[in-house]
Amino acid sequence: MESNNVVKALAALAQASRLEIFRALVVAGQAGLTPGSLAESLGVAPNTLSFHLKELMHAELVTQERIGRNLIYRAQFDRMNDVLTYLTQNCCQGQECLAQASTHCDCPA
């Protein structure tokens, strides 16, 4: 992963509402959440939520899928893992780590 992509992802998460939205989507897993569910559970106004979801999508941390009349948003676990891998890549001073980092998420796709 290139550093500019990591910066974009971290910048998107460097805002309290976006971080809360992303965490809610991570908890929801592959089922994802509709904007209405997110707005209700997080107490975020729909227009504000739309702005934050757009920023998370731009950073490729979230995907959007239309199912019938509903939009479903999901966390991009592969992208999240790529960012974590980039950040912890040389965690053992350049040596191969003895244990696999526990930050990797192996959620079913």
C-alpha positions in Angstrom: 0.0 0.0 0.0 1.3 3.4 -0.9 1.8 6.0 1.8 -0.5 8.5 0.1 -3.4 6.0 0.3 -2.6 5.4 4.0 -2.7 9.2 4.6 -6.0 9.5 2.8 -7.5 6.7 5.0 -6.1 8.1 8.2 -7.3 11.6 7.3 -10.8 10.3 6.8 -10.8 8.6 10.2 -9.3 11.7 11.9 -12.7 13.1 12.6 -14.9 11.9 15.5 -18.1 11.3 13.6 -16.4 9.5 10.7 -14.5 7.3 13.1 -17.7 6.4 15.0 -19.5 5.6 11.7 -16.6 3.4 10.5 -16.5 1.6 13.8 -20.3 1.0 13.6 -19.8 -0.5 10.1 -17.0 -2.7 11.3 -19.3 -4.1 14.1 -22.1 -4.7 11.5 -19.7 -6.8 9.4 -20.6 -7.9 6.0 -24.4 -7.4 6.6 -23.7 -3.6 6.5 -26.0 -0.9 7.5 -28.4 1.4 5.8 -28.0 5.2 6.2 -31.2 5.3 8.2 -30.0 2.7 10.7 -26.7 4.5 11.0 -28.3 7.9 11.5 -30.7 6.5 14.1 -28.2 4.5 16.1 -25.5 7.2 16.1 -27.8 10.2 16.4 -26.4 11.9 13.3 -28.5 14.1 11.0 -29.0 12.4 7.6 -27.3 15.2 5.6 -24.3 15.1 7.9 -24.1 11.3 7.7 -24.2 11.5 3.9 -21.2 13.9 3.9 -19.2 11.6 6.2 -20.0 8.4 4.3 -18.9 10.2 1.1 -15.5 11.0 2.7 -15.1 7.4 3.9 -16.0 6.1 0.4 -13.4 8.5 -1.1 -10.8 7.0 1.2 -11.9 3.5 0.1 -12.7 2.5 3.7 -16.4 2.0 2.9 -18.4 0.5 0.0 -21.9 1.2 -1.0 -24.4 -1.2 -2.6 -27.9 -0.6 -3.8 -30.3 -3.5 -2.9 -33.8 -2.6 -4.1 -34.6 0.8 -2.7 -32.0 0.7 0.0 -28.3 1.6 0.1 -26.1 -0.7 2.2 -22.8 0.6 3.5 -20.1 -1.8 4.5 -16.6 -1.4 6.0 -13.8 -2.4 3.6 -12.0 -4.9 5.8 -9.3 -5.6 3.2 -8.5 -1.8 3.1 -8.5 -1.6 6.9 -6.1 -4.5 7.1 -3.8 -2.9 4.5 -3.7 0.3 6.5 -2.9 -1.7 9.7 -0.3 -3.7 7.9 1.4 -0.6 6.6 1.5 1.0 10.1 2.9 -2.2 11.8 5.1 -3.4 8.9 8.4 -2.9 10.7 7.1 -3.4 14.2 10.0 -5.7 15.1 12.8 -3.4 14.0 12.9 -4.8 10.5 13.1 -8.4 11.7 10.5 -11.1 11.1 8.0 -11.0 13.8 7.7 -14.1 16.0 3.9 -13.8 16.4 1.4 -12.7 13.8 0.1 -9.2 14.7 -3.3 -9.4 16.4 -4.5 -6.3 14.5 -5.5 -8.3 11.4 -9.2 -8.9 11.0 -10.2 -12.2 9.4 -13.9 -11.5 9.2 -15.7 -13.5 6.6 -16.1 -11.8 3.2 
